[in-house]
Amino acid sequence: MKDRDKTTMSVSEMRQILGLKKTDAYWLVHRQLFETVLVAGKMRVVLESFEHWYANQVKYKKVAGPPPGVELKAYSYSIPEIATLLGVCDSTVYEIIKRDKLETFEVASWRRIRKVDFDAWYRAQTKYRTSDERTRDAILEEESMTMPEMARLLLITRKEVYGILYGKDANRFEFITIANRRRVTKKSFERWYAGQSKYRKLCDRTPEEVEKMEREKQEAEHPELKIDMNKAAFTLQEAAVLLDITYQEVRALIGEGTLEAKKYGVKYLIPREDIKWFIFRRTMDCEK
Protein backbone atom coordinates (compact mmCIF):
# COMPACT_ATOMS: atom_id res chain seq x y z
CA MET A 1 0.00 0.00 0.00
CA LYS A 2 1.34 3.39 -1.00
CA ASP A 3 1.80 6.09 1.69
CA ARG A 4 -0.92 8.28 0.19
CA ASP A 5 -3.42 5.43 0.56
CA LYS A 6 -2.65 4.90 4.23
CA THR A 7 -5.44 5.63 6.70
CA THR A 8 -3.54 4.71 9.85
CA MET A 9 -0.02 4.86 11.27
CA SER A 10 1.75 3.10 14.07
CA VAL A 11 2.29 4.71 17.46
CA SER A 12 6.00 4.61 16.70
CA GLU A 13 5.45 6.63 13.50
CA MET A 14 3.33 9.16 15.39
CA ARG A 15 6.08 9.46 17.98
CA GLN A 16 8.68 10.19 15.29
CA ILE A 17 6.44 12.76 13.58
CA LEU A 18 6.09 14.73 16.82
CA GLY A 19 9.62 14.06 18.08
CA LEU A 20 8.35 12.53 21.32
CA LYS A 21 9.76 10.02 23.73
CA LYS A 22 8.05 6.62 23.85
CA THR A 23 6.32 7.35 27.17
CA ASP A 24 4.97 10.71 25.97
CA ALA A 25 3.62 9.17 22.78
CA TYR A 26 1.71 6.45 24.62
CA TRP A 27 0.44 9.04 27.08
CA LEU A 28 -1.25 10.86 24.16
CA VAL A 29 -2.79 7.60 23.03
CA HIS A 30 -3.91 6.80 26.58
CA ARG A 31 -5.71 10.14 26.84
CA GLN A 32 -7.72 9.26 23.69
CA LEU A 33 -7.00 12.59 22.04
CA PHE A 34 -7.39 10.94 18.63
CA GLU A 35 -8.92 7.74 17.30
CA THR A 36 -7.00 4.44 17.36
CA VAL A 37 -7.77 1.01 15.92
CA LEU A 38 -6.32 -2.47 16.26
CA VAL A 39 -4.79 -3.92 13.08
CA ALA A 40 -3.39 -7.46 13.30
CA GLY A 41 -3.36 -7.11 17.09
CA LYS A 42 -1.35 -3.86 17.02
CA MET A 43 -2.61 -0.40 17.93
CA ARG A 44 -2.59 2.14 15.13
CA VAL A 45 -3.51 5.83 15.00
CA VAL A 46 -6.20 6.92 12.51
CA LEU A 47 -4.54 9.59 10.37
CA GLU A 48 -7.64 11.71 9.82
CA SER A 49 -8.39 11.99 13.55
CA PHE A 50 -4.69 12.68 14.29
CA GLU A 51 -4.60 15.56 11.80
CA HIS A 52 -7.83 16.97 13.23
CA TRP A 53 -6.35 16.86 16.75
CA TYR A 54 -3.09 18.41 15.49
CA ALA A 55 -4.96 21.30 13.85
CA ASN A 56 -6.84 22.04 17.08
CA GLN A 57 -3.97 22.17 19.57
CA VAL A 58 -0.80 24.23 19.91
CA LYS A 59 1.27 22.30 22.44
CA TYR A 60 2.81 19.68 20.12
CA LYS A 61 4.61 20.48 16.86
CA LYS A 62 5.67 18.18 14.04
CA VAL A 63 9.41 17.79 13.53
CA ALA A 64 8.90 18.53 9.84
CA GLY A 65 5.56 19.80 8.69
CA PRO A 66 3.00 22.60 9.04
CA PRO A 67 2.59 24.43 12.36
CA PRO A 68 -0.04 23.15 14.80
CA GLY A 69 -3.40 24.71 15.65
CA VAL A 70 -4.42 25.89 12.17
CA GLU A 71 -8.11 25.24 12.79
CA LEU A 72 -7.94 26.36 16.44
CA LYS A 73 -6.38 29.70 15.51
CA ALA A 74 -8.94 30.20 12.75
CA TYR A 75 -11.83 30.43 15.22
CA SER A 76 -10.22 31.50 18.53
CA TYR A 77 -7.61 33.73 20.18
CA SER A 78 -5.12 32.97 22.93
CA ILE A 79 -4.75 35.41 25.85
CA PRO A 80 -1.38 36.75 24.56
CA GLU A 81 -2.88 37.22 21.08
CA ILE A 82 -5.71 39.36 22.48
CA ALA A 83 -3.21 41.31 24.60
CA THR A 84 -1.16 42.10 21.49
CA LEU A 85 -4.31 42.95 19.52
CA LEU A 86 -5.45 45.48 22.15
CA GLY A 87 -1.98 46.74 23.08
CA VAL A 88 -2.34 45.70 26.74
CA CYS A 89 -0.69 43.17 29.06
CA ASP A 90 -1.98 39.62 29.69
CA SER A 91 -3.21 40.54 33.18
CA THR A 92 -5.50 43.21 31.69
CA VAL A 93 -7.07 40.60 29.40
CA TYR A 94 -7.74 38.35 32.40
CA GLU A 95 -9.37 41.33 34.16
CA ILE A 96 -11.58 41.92 31.11
CA ILE A 97 -12.58 38.24 31.04
CA LYS A 98 -13.53 38.31 34.72
CA ARG A 99 -15.24 41.72 34.71
CA ASP A 100 -17.18 41.35 31.44
CA LYS A 101 -17.79 37.60 31.85
CA LEU A 102 -16.23 36.66 28.52
CA GLU A 103 -16.67 32.96 27.76
CA THR A 104 -13.43 30.97 27.49
CA PHE A 105 -12.46 27.35 26.85
CA GLU A 106 -9.29 25.40 27.58
CA VAL A 107 -6.87 23.62 25.27
CA ALA A 108 -4.03 21.83 27.05
CA SER A 109 -4.69 23.96 30.19
CA TRP A 110 -4.44 27.21 28.18
CA ARG A 111 -7.48 29.48 28.06
CA ARG A 112 -8.75 30.71 24.71
CA ILE A 113 -11.62 32.91 23.52
CA ARG A 114 -13.72 32.25 20.44
CA LYS A 115 -13.40 35.03 17.88
CA VAL A 116 -17.19 35.46 17.62
CA ASP A 117 -17.35 36.07 21.40
CA PHE A 118 -14.42 38.48 21.32
CA ASP A 119 -15.87 40.41 18.35
CA ALA A 120 -19.26 40.74 20.11
CA TRP A 121 -17.54 42.08 23.24
CA TYR A 122 -15.34 44.44 21.22
CA ARG A 123 -18.29 45.99 19.37
CA ALA A 124 -20.12 46.59 22.67
CA GLN A 125 -17.31 48.64 24.27
CA THR A 126 -15.33 51.77 23.38
CA LYS A 127 -12.38 51.79 25.80
CA TYR A 128 -10.04 49.33 24.05
CA ARG A 129 -8.88 49.49 20.45
CA THR A 130 -7.11 47.13 18.08
CA SER A 131 -3.74 48.05 16.57
CA ASP A 132 -5.43 48.87 13.24
CA GLU A 133 -7.85 51.22 14.94
CA ARG A 134 -5.06 52.82 16.98
CA THR A 135 -3.26 53.57 13.70
CA ARG A 136 -6.44 55.07 12.28
CA ASP A 137 -7.10 57.03 15.49
CA ALA A 138 -3.59 58.50 15.44
CA ILE A 139 -4.70 60.60 12.46
CA LEU A 140 -7.84 61.75 14.30
CA GLU A 141 -5.79 62.54 17.42
CA GLU A 142 -3.48 64.72 15.34
CA GLU A 143 -6.51 66.66 14.12
CA SER A 144 -8.01 67.19 17.57
CA MET A 145 -7.14 68.06 21.19
CA THR A 146 -8.23 67.04 24.68
CA MET A 147 -9.71 69.48 27.19
CA PRO A 148 -6.46 69.52 29.27
CA GLU A 149 -4.48 70.25 26.09
CA MET A 150 -6.79 73.18 25.34
CA ALA A 151 -6.30 74.45 28.91
CA ARG A 152 -2.49 74.34 28.52
CA LEU A 153 -2.67 76.01 25.11
CA LEU A 154 -4.66 78.97 26.47
CA LEU A 155 -2.98 78.86 29.90
CA ILE A 156 -6.29 78.67 31.74
CA THR A 157 -7.87 76.23 34.19
CA ARG A 158 -9.82 73.16 33.12
CA LYS A 159 -12.89 74.68 34.72
CA GLU A 160 -12.61 77.66 32.36
CA VAL A 161 -12.23 75.29 29.39
CA TYR A 162 -15.45 73.48 30.27
CA GLY A 163 -17.12 76.89 30.63
CA ILE A 164 -16.06 77.77 27.09
CA LEU A 165 -16.97 74.42 25.53
CA TYR A 166 -20.36 74.10 27.17
CA GLY A 167 -21.26 77.79 27.52
CA LYS A 168 -22.67 80.27 25.00
CA ASP A 169 -20.03 79.28 22.40
CA ALA A 170 -20.79 75.55 22.63
CA ASN A 171 -22.32 75.36 19.12
CA ARG A 172 -19.06 76.66 17.61
CA PHE A 173 -17.12 73.54 18.57
CA GLU A 174 -17.02 70.13 16.92
CA PHE A 175 -16.25 67.02 18.99
CA ILE A 176 -15.05 63.49 18.31
CA THR A 177 -14.72 60.57 20.73
CA ILE A 178 -11.60 58.38 20.78
CA ALA A 179 -11.25 55.54 23.29
CA ASN A 180 -14.12 56.86 25.39
CA ARG A 181 -12.56 60.33 25.57
CA ARG A 182 -14.17 63.42 24.04
CA ARG A 183 -11.88 65.67 22.00
CA VAL A 184 -12.25 69.05 20.27
CA THR A 185 -11.37 69.26 16.59
CA LYS A 186 -8.55 71.71 15.93
CA LYS A 187 -10.42 73.25 13.00
CA SER A 188 -13.39 74.22 15.18
CA PHE A 189 -11.02 75.48 17.89
CA GLU A 190 -9.19 77.72 15.42
CA ARG A 191 -12.49 79.10 14.08
CA TRP A 192 -13.62 79.91 17.63
CA TYR A 193 -10.20 81.39 18.50
CA ALA A 194 -10.21 83.69 15.49
CA GLY A 195 -13.69 84.98 16.35
CA GLN A 196 -12.98 86.03 19.95
CA SER A 197 -10.57 88.37 21.72
CA LYS A 198 -10.73 87.34 25.38
CA TYR A 199 -8.31 84.40 25.26
CA ARG A 200 -4.88 84.14 23.69
CA LYS A 201 -2.66 81.15 23.00
CA LEU A 202 0.55 80.70 24.92
CA CYS A 203 2.57 81.35 21.75
CA ASP A 204 0.82 84.72 21.31
CA ARG A 205 1.79 86.03 24.77
CA THR A 206 4.89 87.80 26.11
CA PRO A 207 7.06 86.04 28.76
CA GLU A 208 5.76 88.52 31.37
CA GLU A 209 2.15 87.69 30.53
CA VAL A 210 2.86 83.97 30.68
CA GLU A 211 4.47 84.31 34.13
CA LYS A 212 1.52 86.36 35.42
CA MET A 213 -1.07 83.93 34.06
CA GLU A 214 0.79 80.91 35.44
CA ARG A 215 0.69 82.54 38.86
CA GLU A 216 -3.01 83.37 38.59
CA LYS A 217 -3.78 79.85 37.33
CA GLN A 218 -1.99 78.28 40.30
CA GLU A 219 -3.79 80.56 42.73
CA ALA A 220 -7.12 79.62 41.16
CA GLU A 221 -6.39 75.88 41.35
CA HIS A 222 -4.76 76.04 44.81
CA PRO A 223 -6.21 79.04 46.67
CA GLU A 224 -4.48 80.09 49.87
CA LEU A 225 -6.35 79.53 53.12
CA LYS A 226 -8.12 82.74 54.15
CA ILE A 227 -7.94 83.25 57.93
CA ASP A 228 -10.05 85.57 60.07
CA MET A 229 -7.57 86.99 62.58
CA ASN A 230 -10.35 88.05 64.95
CA LYS A 231 -11.33 84.48 65.72
CA ALA A 232 -10.95 83.27 69.32
CA ALA A 233 -9.39 79.96 68.20
CA PHE A 234 -7.89 78.41 65.08
CA THR A 235 -7.89 74.96 63.49
CA LEU A 236 -4.63 73.05 63.16
CA GLN A 237 -4.51 73.86 59.43
CA GLU A 238 -4.97 77.58 60.14
CA ALA A 239 -2.31 77.44 62.85
CA ALA A 240 0.12 75.91 60.37
CA VAL A 241 -0.43 78.88 58.00
CA LEU A 242 -0.14 81.48 60.78
CA LEU A 243 3.04 79.95 62.17
CA ASP A 244 4.49 79.19 58.72
CA ILE A 245 5.07 75.52 59.57
CA THR A 246 3.56 72.25 58.37
CA TYR A 247 0.43 70.59 59.71
CA GLN A 248 2.58 67.72 61.05
CA GLU A 249 4.81 70.20 62.90
CA VAL A 250 1.74 71.75 64.55
CA ARG A 251 0.67 68.31 65.77
CA ALA A 252 4.18 67.68 67.09
CA LEU A 253 4.13 70.98 69.04
CA ILE A 254 0.79 69.99 70.57
CA GLY A 255 2.16 66.55 71.42
CA GLU A 256 5.14 68.01 73.30
CA GLY A 257 2.96 70.58 75.10
CA THR A 258 4.37 73.68 73.41
CA LEU A 259 0.94 74.46 71.95
CA GLU A 260 -2.35 73.70 73.65
CA ALA A 261 -5.26 72.38 71.58
CA LYS A 262 -8.75 72.09 73.01
CA LYS A 263 -11.51 69.91 71.62
CA TYR A 264 -14.69 71.65 70.53
CA GLY A 265 -17.19 69.08 69.26
CA VAL A 266 -15.25 66.94 66.79
CA LYS A 267 -12.52 69.53 66.09
CA TYR A 268 -9.34 70.51 67.91
CA LEU A 269 -8.80 74.28 68.10
CA ILE A 270 -5.83 76.31 69.32
CA PRO A 271 -6.71 79.52 71.27
CA ARG A 272 -5.60 82.77 69.67
CA GLU A 273 -3.64 83.76 72.78
CA ASP A 274 -1.58 80.54 72.52
CA ILE A 275 -0.74 81.34 68.89
CA LYS A 276 0.27 84.93 69.81
CA TRP A 277 2.39 83.68 72.75
CA PHE A 278 4.17 81.11 70.56
CA ILE A 279 4.98 83.77 67.92
CA PHE A 280 6.23 86.16 70.65
CA ARG A 281 8.55 83.53 72.15
CA ARG A 282 9.87 82.55 68.71
CA THR A 283 10.59 86.24 67.96
CA MET A 284 12.43 86.66 71.27
CA ASP A 285 14.49 83.52 70.63
CA CYS A 286 15.53 84.87 67.23
CA GLU A 287 16.70 88.18 68.77
CA LYS A 288 18.97 86.54 71.34
C-alpha positions as CSV (number, residue, x, y, z in Angstrom):
1,M,0.0,0.0,0.0
2,K,1.3,3.4,-1.0
3,D,1.8,6.1,1.7
4,R,-0.9,8.3,0.2
5,D,-3.4,5.4,0.6
6,K,-2.6,4.9,4.2
7,T,-5.4,5.6,6.7
8,T,-3.5,4.7,9.8
9,M,0.0,4.9,11.3
10,S,1.7,3.1,14.1
11,V,2.3,4.7,17.5
12,S,6.0,4.6,16.7
13,E,5.5,6.6,13.5
14,M,3.3,9.2,15.4
15,R,6.1,9.5,18.0
16,Q,8.7,10.2,15.3
17,I,6.4,12.8,13.6
18,L,6.1,14.7,16.8
19,G,9.6,14.1,18.1
20,L,8.4,12.5,21.3
21,K,9.8,10.0,23.7
22,K,8.1,6.6,23.8
23,T,6.3,7.4,27.2
24,D,5.0,10.7,26.0
25,A,3.6,9.2,22.8
26,Y,1.7,6.4,24.6
27,W,0.4,9.0,27.1
28,L,-1.3,10.9,24.2
29,V,-2.8,7.6,23.0
30,H,-3.9,6.8,26.6
31,R,-5.7,10.1,26.8
32,Q,-7.7,9.3,23.7
33,L,-7.0,12.6,22.0
34,F,-7.4,10.9,18.6
35,E,-8.9,7.7,17.3
36,T,-7.0,4.4,17.4
37,V,-7.8,1.0,15.9
38,L,-6.3,-2.5,16.3
39,V,-4.8,-3.9,13.1
40,A,-3.4,-7.5,13.3
41,G,-3.4,-7.1,17.1
42,K,-1.3,-3.9,17.0
43,M,-2.6,-0.4,17.9
44,R,-2.6,2.1,15.1
45,V,-3.5,5.8,15.0
46,V,-6.2,6.9,12.5
47,L,-4.5,9.6,10.4
48,E,-7.6,11.7,9.8
49,S,-8.4,12.0,13.6
50,F,-4.7,12.7,14.3
51,E,-4.6,15.6,11.8
52,H,-7.8,17.0,13.2
53,W,-6.3,16.9,16.7
54,Y,-3.1,18.4,15.5
55,A,-5.0,21.3,13.9
56,N,-6.8,22.0,17.1
57,Q,-4.0,22.2,19.6
58,V,-0.8,24.2,19.9
59,K,1.3,22.3,22.4
60,Y,2.8,19.7,20.1
61,K,4.6,20.5,16.9
62,K,5.7,18.2,14.0
63,V,9.4,17.8,13.5
64,A,8.9,18.5,9.8
65,G,5.6,19.8,8.7
66,P,3.0,22.6,9.0
67,P,2.6,24.4,12.4
68,P,0.0,23.1,14.8
69,G,-3.4,24.7,15.7
70,V,-4.4,25.9,12.2
71,E,-8.1,25.2,12.8
72,L,-7.9,26.4,16.4
73,K,-6.4,29.7,15.5
74,A,-8.9,30.2,12.7
75,Y,-11.8,30.4,15.2
76,S,-10.2,31.5,18.5
77,Y,-7.6,33.7,20.2
78,S,-5.1,33.0,22.9
79,I,-4.8,35.4,25.9
80,P,-1.4,36.7,24.6
81,E,-2.9,37.2,21.1
82,I,-5.7,39.4,22.5
83,A,-3.2,41.3,24.6
84,T,-1.2,42.1,21.5
85,L,-4.3,43.0,19.5
86,L,-5.5,45.5,22.2
87,G,-2.0,46.7,23.1
88,V,-2.3,45.7,26.7
89,C,-0.7,43.2,29.1
90,D,-2.0,39.6,29.7
91,S,-3.2,40.5,33.2
92,T,-5.5,43.2,31.7
93,V,-7.1,40.6,29.4
94,Y,-7.7,38.3,32.4
95,E,-9.4,41.3,34.2
96,I,-11.6,41.9,31.1
97,I,-12.6,38.2,31.0
98,K,-13.5,38.3,34.7
99,R,-15.2,41.7,34.7
100,D,-17.2,41.4,31.4
101,K,-17.8,37.6,31.8
102,L,-16.2,36.7,28.5
103,E,-16.7,33.0,27.8
104,T,-13.4,31.0,27.5
105,F,-12.5,27.4,26.9
106,E,-9.3,25.4,27.6
107,V,-6.9,23.6,25.3
108,A,-4.0,21.8,27.1
109,S,-4.7,24.0,30.2
110,W,-4.4,27.2,28.2
111,R,-7.5,29.5,28.1
112,R,-8.8,30.7,24.7
113,I,-11.6,32.9,23.5
114,R,-13.7,32.2,20.4
115,K,-13.4,35.0,17.9
116,V,-17.2,35.5,17.6
117,D,-17.4,36.1,21.4
118,F,-14.4,38.5,21.3
119,D,-15.9,40.4,18.4
120,A,-19.3,40.7,20.1
121,W,-17.5,42.1,23.2
122,Y,-15.3,44.4,21.2
123,R,-18.3,46.0,19.4
124,A,-20.1,46.6,22.7
125,Q,-17.3,48.6,24.3
126,T,-15.3,51.8,23.4
127,K,-12.4,51.8,25.8
128,Y,-10.0,49.3,24.1
129,R,-8.9,49.5,20.4
130,T,-7.1,47.1,18.1
131,S,-3.7,48.1,16.6
132,D,-5.4,48.9,13.2
133,E,-7.9,51.2,14.9
134,R,-5.1,52.8,17.0
135,T,-3.3,53.6,13.7
136,R,-6.4,55.1,12.3
137,D,-7.1,57.0,15.5
138,A,-3.6,58.5,15.4
139,I,-4.7,60.6,12.5
140,L,-7.8,61.8,14.3
141,E,-5.8,62.5,17.4
142,E,-3.5,64.7,15.3
143,E,-6.5,66.7,14.1
144,S,-8.0,67.2,17.6
145,M,-7.1,68.1,21.2
146,T,-8.2,67.0,24.7
147,M,-9.7,69.5,27.2
148,P,-6.5,69.5,29.3
149,E,-4.5,70.2,26.1
150,M,-6.8,73.2,25.3
151,A,-6.3,74.4,28.9
152,R,-2.5,74.3,28.5
153,L,-2.7,76.0,25.1
154,L,-4.7,79.0,26.5
155,L,-3.0,78.9,29.9
156,I,-6.3,78.7,31.7
157,T,-7.9,76.2,34.2
158,R,-9.8,73.2,33.1
159,K,-12.9,74.7,34.7
160,E,-12.6,77.7,32.4
161,V,-12.2,75.3,29.4
162,Y,-15.4,73.5,30.3
163,G,-17.1,76.9,30.6
164,I,-16.1,77.8,27.1
165,L,-17.0,74.4,25.5
166,Y,-20.4,74.1,27.2
167,G,-21.3,77.8,27.5
168,K,-22.7,80.3,25.0
169,D,-20.0,79.3,22.4
170,A,-20.8,75.5,22.6
171,N,-22.3,75.4,19.1
172,R,-19.1,76.7,17.6
173,F,-17.1,73.5,18.6
174,E,-17.0,70.1,16.9
175,F,-16.2,67.0,19.0
176,I,-15.1,63.5,18.3
177,T,-14.7,60.6,20.7
178,I,-11.6,58.4,20.8
179,A,-11.3,55.5,23.3
180,N,-14.1,56.9,25.4
181,R,-12.6,60.3,25.6
182,R,-14.2,63.4,24.0
183,R,-11.9,65.7,22.0
184,V,-12.3,69.1,20.3
185,T,-11.4,69.3,16.6
186,K,-8.5,71.7,15.9
187,K,-10.4,73.3,13.0
188,S,-13.4,74.2,15.2
189,F,-11.0,75.5,17.9
190,E,-9.2,77.7,15.4
191,R,-12.5,79.1,14.1
192,W,-13.6,79.9,17.6
193,Y,-10.2,81.4,18.5
194,A,-10.2,83.7,15.5
195,G,-13.7,85.0,16.3
196,Q,-13.0,86.0,19.9
197,S,-10.6,88.4,21.7
198,K,-10.7,87.3,25.4
199,Y,-8.3,84.4,25.3
200,R,-4.9,84.1,23.7
201,K,-2.7,81.2,23.0
202,L,0.6,80.7,24.9
203,C,2.6,81.4,21.7
204,D,0.8,84.7,21.3
205,R,1.8,86.0,24.8
206,T,4.9,87.8,26.1
207,P,7.1,86.0,28.8
208,E,5.8,88.5,31.4
209,E,2.1,87.7,30.5
210,V,2.9,84.0,30.7
211,E,4.5,84.3,34.1
212,K,1.5,86.4,35.4
213,M,-1.1,83.9,34.1
214,E,0.8,80.9,35.4
215,R,0.7,82.5,38.9
216,E,-3.0,83.4,38.6
217,K,-3.8,79.9,37.3
218,Q,-2.0,78.3,40.3
219,E,-3.8,80.6,42.7
220,A,-7.1,79.6,41.2
221,E,-6.4,75.9,41.4
222,H,-4.8,76.0,44.8
223,P,-6.2,79.0,46.7
224,E,-4.5,80.1,49.9
225,L,-6.3,79.5,53.1
226,K,-8.1,82.7,54.2
227,I,-7.9,83.3,57.9
228,D,-10.1,85.6,60.1
229,M,-7.6,87.0,62.6
230,N,-10.4,88.0,65.0
231,K,-11.3,84.5,65.7
232,A,-10.9,83.3,69.3
233,A,-9.4,80.0,68.2
234,F,-7.9,78.4,65.1
235,T,-7.9,75.0,63.5
236,L,-4.6,73.1,63.2
237,Q,-4.5,73.9,59.4
238,E,-5.0,77.6,60.1
239,A,-2.3,77.4,62.9
240,A,0.1,75.9,60.4
241,V,-0.4,78.9,58.0
242,L,-0.1,81.5,60.8
243,L,3.0,79.9,62.2
244,D,4.5,79.2,58.7
245,I,5.1,75.5,59.6
246,T,3.6,72.2,58.4
247,Y,0.4,70.6,59.7
248,Q,2.6,67.7,61.1
249,E,4.8,70.2,62.9
250,V,1.7,71.8,64.5
251,R,0.7,68.3,65.8
252,A,4.2,67.7,67.1
253,L,4.1,71.0,69.0
254,I,0.8,70.0,70.6
255,G,2.2,66.6,71.4
256,E,5.1,68.0,73.3
257,G,3.0,70.6,75.1
258,T,4.4,73.7,73.4
259,L,0.9,74.5,72.0
260,E,-2.3,73.7,73.6
261,A,-5.3,72.4,71.6
262,K,-8.7,72.1,73.0
263,K,-11.5,69.9,71.6
264,Y,-14.7,71.6,70.5
265,G,-17.2,69.1,69.3
266,V,-15.2,66.9,66.8
267,K,-12.5,69.5,66.1
268,Y,-9.3,70.5,67.9
269,L,-8.8,74.3,68.1
270,I,-5.8,76.3,69.3
271,P,-6.7,79.5,71.3
272,R,-5.6,82.8,69.7
273,E,-3.6,83.8,72.8
274,D,-1.6,80.5,72.5
275,I,-0.7,81.3,68.9
276,K,0.3,84.9,69.8
277,W,2.4,83.7,72.8
278,F,4.2,81.1,70.6
279,I,5.0,83.8,67.9
280,F,6.2,86.2,70.7
281,R,8.5,83.5,72.2
282,R,9.9,82.5,68.7
283,T,10.6,86.2,68.0
284,M,12.4,86.7,71.3
285,D,14.5,83.5,70.6
286,C,15.5,84.9,67.2
287,E,16.7,88.2,68.8
288,K,19.0,86.5,71.3
